[in-house]
């Protein structure tokens, strides 16, 4: 009985959808920013053609492009090195910058930080770069909606400047099908796994000095 109850709770699309939806950040007020920091984790290397390949978090980059085209950010700062402990030669930021140039984004609109391996280093290295090049810049951090609470905590500890955060690739749901209420869904289990990992990371970052 307990196993069935667990399956119902953690496989229920409505429960996980509303839980994540309540946790994810909303959109900031429409303003203009000098720099949009795009946090990494949205792409990798396609070894078949040695070009960039995008994953489920690619909305981070595409929303940054949309904001740039709309005139809401002047520059796009790609922040991501390599999370591979064995082969750290391929930097995600380098792949992304090459892509931006291919689609016609001018060099003057691109900033690159290719040494970070996690969100803490994203914040530390990006802010250091901005402090050197444009210390009075108005900054927008662009990342997945479910990742914003953690990003806010980390960036907030490293700067006194007020930053804004732009959510992308929402995982929560605002509309549901009848089956979401009663039929267990494997994708719901995956959503819980992602959320639990983020909560664990958030607690760990709270405990760090």
N, C-alpha and C positions, 0 to 999 in steps of 0.2 A: 504493500500500500504506500509506504513512504517513497519507494522508487517511482511509482506512478505520479505521486504528488510532486516530486522533484522534477520529473520530466515535464509535467504540466506547467510548473512555475517557470522553469528555465527554458522551455521550448515554446513558450507562449509569446507570439509576436506582439500582442497588445501590451503585455506587461513590460517587455524589454523596450518596446518602441516608446511608450510613455515615460519610462524611467530615463532613458537616454535623452529624450526630448526635453525633459525638465532640467537635465544637467548641462546640455549644450548651450553655448552662448548665442545671443542674438546679434543682429547687425548694429553697428555703431551709427550715429547720425551721419548723413552724407556730407562730408567735408573734404578738403583737399590737403594732401600730405606731400612732404618733400621726398620721403623714402618709404617704400613698402618692403618690409623684410619677409621674404618667403622662406619658411622653415622647411628643411629637407625631409626626405622620406617619401617623396612622390614619384621617384623614377629610379632606373638602374641602367646597366649596360646590356644591350642586345648583342650577345657574342656572335650572332650570325652575320651581322653587318657592322659591328662595332659602333653603333649609334645608340642614341637614347631610346629607352622603352619606358612607358608610363604605367603606373599601377593605380590602385583605387584611390590614392590620395592626390592624384594629378590635378584635381580641381584647385589645389593650392596655387599652382603655377598659372592655370588658365584663368582663374579669377583675378590674379595679379595682372595678367595681360589685359583683361577687360577693364580693370581700374585704370591702367595706364592709358589705354585707348580712349577712355572717357575723360581723361585729364584729371583724375582724382589722385594719382600719384605721379611724381615727376621722374623718379628712378626706382628700379627694381633691384633689390639686393638679394641675391641667392645665397643662402647660408646652409652649406652642407659639405662635409668632407667625405670620408669613407668610414663605414661602420664595420668593414671587413678587417679582422685582426690579422689575417694571413697576407692578403694582397691589398694594400692601401694605396696603390698607384692610381686607381680609377677614382676620381673625385666626382661626386654627383653634381656639384656646382659647376664644374668644368663642362660636363655633358649638357647641363641646362643652358649655360651661357652660349655654347655652340649652337644650340637649338634656337635660342632667342635671336642670334645673329642671322641664322638661316632664314627665319621668317621676317627679317627686316627691322628688328629693334636696333636702334643706333647705339653705338658704344657709349655715348654720353649718357644714356638712360640705364646703363647696366653697372651694377657693383657686384663684386664677388668675394665671398668668404668661403674658402674651401678646406679649412682645417678642422672644423667642428665635427664631433662624432655623436653628440647628443644635444638635448635641448639646453642644458646648462651652458655648454660650449657655444651653441648657436647664439645665445644671448650675450655671453661674455665677449666673443670675438666680433660679433656684429656691432655691438655698442662701441667697442674699442675702435673699429674701423670708422664708424660714423663720427665719433669724437675727434678723430684726426682730420677727416675730410669736410665735415659739415656739422659742427657741434651744436648748432642751434636748429637742426633739422626737426621738423614735425614728423613723427614716426607712426606708421601703421604696421602692426605685426599680422601676417596672413598665415593662417594654419587651420587645421581641421577643427570643426566646432567642438568636438569632444575633447580636444587637446588644449583649448584656450584656458580653462581654469588653471592647469599646470603651468602653461606658458606665462600667465599673469603672475603667478607666484614667483617664478624664476626671474623674469625680467624685472619685476618690482623690487627684488632684493639687490639688483645690480645697478639700478638707476633711480634717481629721484624724479626724473622727468615723467610727466604723465603721457603714457602711450595709449593708443587705441588698438583694438583687435578686431580683425575681420574674419568671420567664420566661413569655412568651406566644407564641402562634402559631408553634409549632415548625415548622421546615422539614425537619429530619432525619426519618428513618424508623426504626422499630423492628421493622417487619414488611414482608416483600416478597412480591410475586407472582412466579411463574416467569419471566414476561416481563421483569421488571426486570433479570434477569441477562444477557439476550442481545439484547433488542430495543431499539434506540436510541429515546430519548424526547425530544421537543422540550422538555418541561418541565424535564428534567434540565439542558439547556443554559441555561435561564433561572435555575435554581438556582445553577449555577456562576457566572453573571454577577453575581448578587446577592452571592455569597460573595466573589468576587474584589474587588468594589467595597468590601466591608466590610474585607477584609484590607488593601487599599490605604489606606483611611481610618485603620485601626489603626496602620499603619506611619507614616503622616504625623503622627498624633497623638503617637506615641512620639518623633518627631524634634522636635516643637515644644517650646519652652522654657516 
